[in-house]
């Protein structure tokens, strides 16, 4: 069965590229513009993985992460943070809140991100 | 000049001035110093700095100068409560007195912080469109394209990569300047760390037909407390520079020595060397020597600047010797404790 990935990212272009690369790998991709919409999509269909941006309009990615990790329905979903703000303290915070990894978007190719995703979703 | 005249001048100076007599008692303090330190003359005159060391502002001055009022040059003193940043200099006067000068640099510091913040925000913001370009090019390059188009895309990718590198380096420099880049010290074997770095360059060394010789101490080195990533970066920078600035067929010697209370790393090349008049700028931010043009190397001129900060933060030293046309040797030491 196709695995589902939810992308929460406010930059339309970046969302589009991620979606393109992940769809080509056979994943079903859902998109959300902010944390709010992220929650809605989460409730529609539970994804197998979430790609999460940190600087979002309104609630931050950290807030989103905290909330789903406190929710027994969703806490088991792996979350991969993709952000361009990557100060040491941010990275530590993200990992402490339970993210699988924290990647600086601009420093990774789509290919590398896809590989990370595959590794996390490996049965 | 009579005393009254002298005092009126003394008290109009914008720098704060304190004079300690031969017995290290405060004998003179001007208006600016009183204002900076938030003290009244009758509270402090005739006292030693140690006697004043529980005062909310003077205690910081005590930490810097000590009981003996040691000589310091432009040491930064931040008085958070008074929203002040001072530069402290102290010197000996004839007849055994000590003169302490407090120079207000709060404004400069504020401007500097704004500048740092501005660059940091801009650099971070740039990452988003740069990521966009990077990913778009990646997708494009998988399409069936004419050779000419492919070549252009490769060029764009290169340009994009350079911009990202610059952004990352700028952010690293800012981190170091803000003092945010704390060292993550852990016990590590420096020999292993150097070997790991070298491994990444074996291909390049072969390609450039460079002779490469490594010498490690015969005795196993004790582990030392270092920030592995940062020291790796320094070794990598020095090795990369040696490779870049040595023409094909040249030689590079890497040497690690154990000197009892420190380890000494050196890397010597038979490359183009550094011009004498450029040598004093080598560790400066954004400086790139004329050798860079000659060897067509690329870079931002930040790596050696960062290397110096990193080694000094470890309590070590970094320096070099170079002769134009003959080659360069870079050294650094790291204390064992």
Interface residues (C-beta under 8 A of the other chain):
Chain A: X11 X13 X14 X17 X18 X20 X21 X84 X85 X87 X88 X104 X105 X106 X107 X109 X110 X111
Chain B: X124 X127 X128 X130 X131 X132 X134 X135 X136 X138 X139 X164 X167 X168 X175 X180
